[in-house]
């Protein structure tokens, strides 16, 4: 998660500076931004963009951002350039009309964890810039994030809120569950069928945990879209509150069409300090469930 946040924030800094540092000739040709209650003077705002600490933007900082339509479109265009490591994260970013924005991720990975994490932060950042541009007419933009195959990772027409951990705020806490309970976590219907300790080990693993815990899991897709799930979306903590790591065996992952299901095993290297607490958070909605895990 932190990698993605840093990556996207770095992109914003980069494109913001580029938008601010265009030539005098091009800045004279762009349309002057419309006056709005949330935006300051156009010339002053653009001149100060490169002085802003983008990672710690306050409401008063945003009030000083007022982009013309051309500057906002340039910002979208710059998203498709390589980042500092040379990676191209976005294949295309464009306005379909004055309110619809389509961002294409530079992969065909569908609803992977990385895409699902990248999409909301992309939405939040682009939405803020849009709302401080001449395109904004007191109506939230519709931002669609897709992959190269056209799969819609996320489509949203409202502002997202994030908590201090970077997850979307306001997600429902479903409570605490036991092995055998069938739990619908925002369309990811998860059942922990069984828990056991296994003697199986990966001879090539760097890890040498005290024990290896095996969780037998069934996942059903109750959404209307394809979903993706893997072991690394789960968090397991021992009785001391220490995060346990996924152990490299044949861990369950699945891409499921609507209404379909699959089963498999997730392995964790554990300390032996049970009982354990297992968490799953559906990242976009923030909906969370917890299971008490006590291996026999």
C-alpha positions as CSV (number, residue, x, y, z in Angstrom):
1,X,0.0,0.0,0.0
2,X,2.7,2.5,1.0
3,X,4.5,1.9,-2.3
4,X,1.3,2.8,-4.2
5,X,0.6,5.9,-2.1
6,X,4.2,7.1,-2.5
7,X,4.1,6.4,-6.2
8,X,0.9,8.3,-6.9
9,X,1.8,11.2,-4.6
10,X,5.1,11.4,-6.5
11,X,3.2,11.6,-9.7
12,X,1.1,14.4,-8.4
13,X,4.2,16.4,-7.4
14,X,5.7,15.8,-10.8
15,X,2.7,16.8,-12.9
16,X,1.9,19.7,-10.6
17,X,5.3,21.2,-11.2
18,X,5.1,20.6,-14.9
19,X,1.7,22.3,-15.0
20,X,3.2,25.2,-13.1
21,X,6.3,25.6,-15.1
22,X,5.0,25.8,-18.6
23,X,6.4,28.3,-20.9
24,X,5.2,31.9,-20.8
25,X,3.9,31.6,-24.3
26,X,1.7,28.6,-23.5
27,X,0.4,30.1,-20.3
28,X,-0.7,33.1,-22.3
29,X,-2.7,31.0,-24.6
30,X,-4.7,29.0,-22.1
31,X,-8.2,30.0,-21.2
32,X,-8.5,31.8,-17.9
33,X,-10.1,29.6,-15.2
34,X,-13.5,30.6,-14.1
35,X,-14.0,32.2,-10.7
36,X,-15.3,29.8,-8.1
37,X,-15.8,29.8,-4.3
38,X,-13.1,27.2,-3.8
39,X,-10.4,28.7,-6.1
40,X,-8.2,31.6,-5.8
41,X,-6.7,33.9,-8.5
42,X,-5.5,31.9,-11.5
43,X,-2.1,33.5,-12.0
44,X,-1.1,33.5,-8.4
45,X,-2.2,29.9,-7.9
46,X,-0.3,28.6,-10.8
47,X,2.8,30.5,-9.9
48,X,2.8,28.9,-6.4
49,X,2.1,25.3,-7.3
50,X,5.8,24.2,-7.2
51,X,6.1,25.6,-3.6
52,X,3.3,23.4,-2.2
53,X,3.9,20.4,0.0
54,X,1.7,18.0,-1.9
55,X,1.8,15.3,0.7
56,X,0.4,17.6,3.4
57,X,-2.2,19.6,1.5
58,X,-4.7,21.5,3.7
59,X,-8.0,23.0,2.7
60,X,-6.5,26.4,2.6
61,X,-3.7,25.1,0.3
62,X,-6.3,23.7,-2.1
63,X,-8.1,27.1,-2.1
64,X,-5.0,28.5,-3.9
65,X,-5.2,26.0,-6.7
66,X,-7.1,27.1,-9.8
67,X,-6.3,25.4,-13.0
68,X,-7.5,26.3,-16.5
69,X,-9.1,23.5,-18.6
70,X,-5.9,23.2,-20.6
71,X,-3.8,22.9,-17.5
72,X,-6.0,20.1,-16.1
73,X,-5.8,18.3,-19.4
74,X,-2.0,18.6,-19.4
75,X,-2.0,17.2,-15.9
76,X,-3.9,14.1,-17.2
77,X,-1.5,13.8,-20.2
78,X,1.5,13.9,-17.9
79,X,0.2,10.9,-15.9
80,X,1.1,8.7,-18.8
81,X,4.8,9.5,-18.7
82,X,7.3,7.2,-16.9
83,X,7.8,7.7,-13.2
84,X,11.2,8.2,-11.6
85,X,12.0,4.4,-11.9
86,X,11.0,4.4,-15.6
87,X,7.7,2.6,-15.0
88,X,4.6,3.7,-16.9
89,X,1.7,3.3,-14.5
90,X,-1.1,4.8,-16.6
91,X,-1.5,4.0,-20.3
92,X,-4.1,6.8,-20.9
93,X,-5.8,9.5,-19.0
94,X,-8.4,11.6,-20.7
95,X,-11.6,13.7,-20.5
96,X,-14.5,12.1,-22.4
97,X,-16.5,15.3,-21.9
98,X,-16.5,18.0,-19.3
99,X,-17.5,15.7,-16.4
100,X,-16.4,12.2,-17.4
101,X,-12.7,11.2,-16.9
102,X,-11.3,7.8,-17.9
103,X,-8.0,6.6,-16.5
104,X,-6.4,3.5,-18.0
105,X,-3.9,1.5,-15.9
106,X,-1.0,0.2,-17.9
107,X,-1.8,-3.5,-17.2
108,X,-4.5,-6.1,-17.9
109,X,-4.6,-7.4,-14.4
110,X,-8.3,-6.7,-13.7
111,X,-9.4,-6.6,-10.1
112,X,-6.0,-7.4,-8.5
113,X,-5.0,-6.0,-5.1
114,X,-2.6,-3.5,-6.7
115,X,-5.2,-2.2,-9.1
116,X,-7.9,-2.1,-6.4
117,X,-5.5,-0.1,-4.2
118,X,-4.3,2.2,-6.9
119,X,-7.7,3.2,-8.2
120,X,-9.1,5.0,-5.2
121,X,-6.0,7.0,-4.6
122,X,-6.0,7.9,-8.3
123,X,-9.6,8.9,-8.1
124,X,-9.1,11.0,-4.9
125,X,-6.1,13.0,-6.4
126,X,-7.6,13.6,-9.8
127,X,-11.0,14.5,-8.3
128,X,-9.3,17.2,-6.1
129,X,-7.5,18.8,-9.1
130,X,-10.7,18.6,-11.2
131,X,-12.7,20.4,-8.5
132,X,-10.0,23.2,-8.6
133,X,-10.1,23.6,-12.3
134,X,-12.3,25.5,-14.8
135,X,-14.2,22.2,-15.6
136,X,-15.8,22.2,-12.2
137,X,-19.4,23.4,-12.0
138,X,-20.4,22.3,-8.5
139,X,-20.9,18.7,-9.7
140,X,-18.7,15.8,-8.8
141,X,-16.9,14.3,-11.9
142,X,-17.4,10.7,-12.9
143,X,-14.0,9.0,-12.8
144,X,-13.6,5.5,-14.3
145,X,-10.4,3.5,-13.8
146,X,-10.0,0.6,-16.2
147,X,-7.2,-1.7,-17.2
148,X,-5.9,-2.3,-20.8
149,X,-8.5,-5.0,-21.4
150,X,-11.3,-2.5,-20.6
151,X,-12.1,-4.1,-17.3
152,X,-13.6,-1.5,-15.0
153,X,-11.6,-1.5,-11.8
154,X,-13.6,1.3,-10.3
155,X,-16.2,3.9,-11.4
156,X,-17.1,6.6,-9.0
157,X,-19.1,9.9,-8.9
158,X,-18.5,10.9,-5.3
159,X,-15.6,12.0,-3.0
160,X,-13.8,9.2,-1.2
161,X,-12.7,9.6,2.4
162,X,-9.6,7.8,3.8
163,X,-8.6,7.1,7.4
164,X,-5.1,7.5,8.8
165,X,-4.0,4.1,7.6
166,X,-4.9,5.0,4.0
167,X,-8.0,2.8,3.9
168,X,-11.3,4.2,2.8
169,X,-13.0,5.7,5.9
170,X,-16.4,4.8,7.2
171,X,-16.3,1.1,6.3
172,X,-18.7,-1.2,8.2
173,X,-17.2,-3.2,11.0
174,X,-19.0,-6.5,10.7
175,X,-17.8,-7.9,14.0
176,X,-16.1,-11.1,15.1
177,X,-16.7,-14.5,13.7
178,X,-15.7,-18.1,14.3
179,X,-14.5,-20.9,12.1
180,X,-17.4,-22.2,10.0
181,X,-19.2,-18.8,9.8
182,X,-20.1,-17.6,6.3
183,X,-19.3,-13.9,6.2
184,X,-20.2,-11.5,3.4
185,X,-17.6,-8.7,3.4
186,X,-18.9,-6.3,0.7
187,X,-19.5,-9.1,-1.8
188,X,-16.5,-11.3,-0.9
189,X,-18.3,-14.1,0.9
190,X,-15.7,-15.9,3.1
191,X,-15.9,-19.1,5.1
192,X,-13.0,-20.3,7.2
193,X,-13.7,-24.0,7.0
194,X,-10.8,-25.3,9.1
195,X,-7.7,-24.4,10.9
196,X,-4.7,-26.7,11.5
197,X,-0.9,-26.7,12.0
198,X,1.0,-28.4,9.2
199,X,4.4,-30.0,9.0
200,X,4.7,-29.0,5.3
201,X,7.6,-26.6,4.6
202,X,9.2,-24.8,1.7
203,X,12.8,-25.8,1.5
204,X,13.6,-22.6,-0.4
205,X,11.9,-20.2,1.9
206,X,14.0,-17.7,3.8
207,X,11.5,-17.8,6.7
208,X,11.8,-20.3,9.5
209,X,8.7,-19.8,11.6
210,X,8.0,-21.6,14.9
211,X,4.9,-23.2,13.3
212,X,3.0,-23.0,10.0
213,X,-0.7,-22.4,10.2
214,X,-3.1,-23.7,7.4
215,X,-6.4,-22.0,6.9
216,X,-9.0,-23.8,4.7
217,X,-11.0,-21.1,2.9
218,X,-14.0,-20.9,0.6
219,X,-14.7,-17.7,-1.3
220,X,-17.9,-16.8,-3.2
221,X,-18.4,-13.8,-5.4
222,X,-21.8,-12.2,-4.5
223,X,-21.0,-9.0,-6.5
224,X,-22.1,-8.3,-10.1
225,X,-18.5,-8.0,-11.3
226,X,-15.4,-10.2,-11.5
227,X,-13.3,-10.2,-8.3
228,X,-9.8,-11.2,-7.4
229,X,-8.5,-12.5,-4.0
230,X,-5.2,-13.7,-2.7
231,X,-3.6,-14.7,0.6
232,X,-1.9,-11.3,1.0
233,X,-5.2,-9.6,1.5
234,X,-5.6,-11.3,4.9
235,X,-3.9,-10.1,8.1
236,X,-3.2,-12.5,11.0
237,X,-2.0,-11.4,14.4
238,X,-0.8,-13.5,17.3
239,X,-1.9,-13.1,21.0
240,X,0.8,-10.4,21.5
241,X,-0.6,-8.4,18.6
242,X,2.3,-9.2,16.3
243,X,1.6,-9.4,12.5
244,X,2.3,-12.8,11.1
245,X,3.6,-13.3,7.6
246,X,2.1,-15.4,4.7
247,X,4.2,-18.5,4.3
248,X,5.3,-19.4,0.8
249,X,3.5,-22.6,0.0
250,X,0.7,-23.2,-2.5
251,X,-1.4,-20.3,-1.3
252,X,-5.0,-19.8,-2.4
253,X,-5.8,-17.1,-4.9
254,X,-8.8,-16.9,-7.2
255,X,-10.4,-14.8,-9.9
256,X,-14.2,-15.4,-9.8
257,X,-17.0,-14.4,-12.0
258,X,-20.3,-13.2,-10.3
259,X,-22.0,-15.9,-8.3
260,X,-19.0,-18.3,-8.6
261,X,-16.9,-19.8,-5.8
262,X,-13.6,-21.5,-5.1
263,X,-11.7,-23.1,-2.2
264,X,-8.1,-23.3,-1.2
265,X,-5.6,-23.0,1.6
266,X,-3.7,-20.0,3.0
267,X,-0.6,-20.6,5.0
268,X,0.9,-18.3,7.7
269,X,4.2,-18.7,9.5
270,X,3.2,-18.2,13.1
271,X,4.8,-17.7,16.5
272,X,2.9,-20.3,18.4
273,X,1.3,-17.6,20.6
274,X,-2.3,-18.4,20.1
275,X,-5.2,-17.6,19.9
276,X,-4.8,-15.6,16.6
277,X,-7.0,-12.9,15.1
278,X,-7.6,-13.0,11.3
279,X,-8.8,-9.8,9.5
280,X,-10.1,-9.3,6.0
281,X,-10.9,-5.7,4.8
282,X,-12.5,-5.1,1.5
283,X,-10.3,-2.2,0.6
284,X,-12.5,0.0,-1.5
285,X,-15.5,0.1,0.9
286,X,-13.4,-0.4,4.0
287,X,-15.8,-3.1,5.2
288,X,-14.0,-5.4,7.7
289,X,-14.5,-8.7,9.4
290,X,-12.4,-10.5,12.1
291,X,-12.2,-14.2,13.0
292,X,-10.9,-15.8,16.2
293,X,-8.5,-18.6,15.2
294,X,-7.3,-21.3,17.6
295,X,-5.5,-24.2,15.9
296,X,-6.1,-27.6,17.3
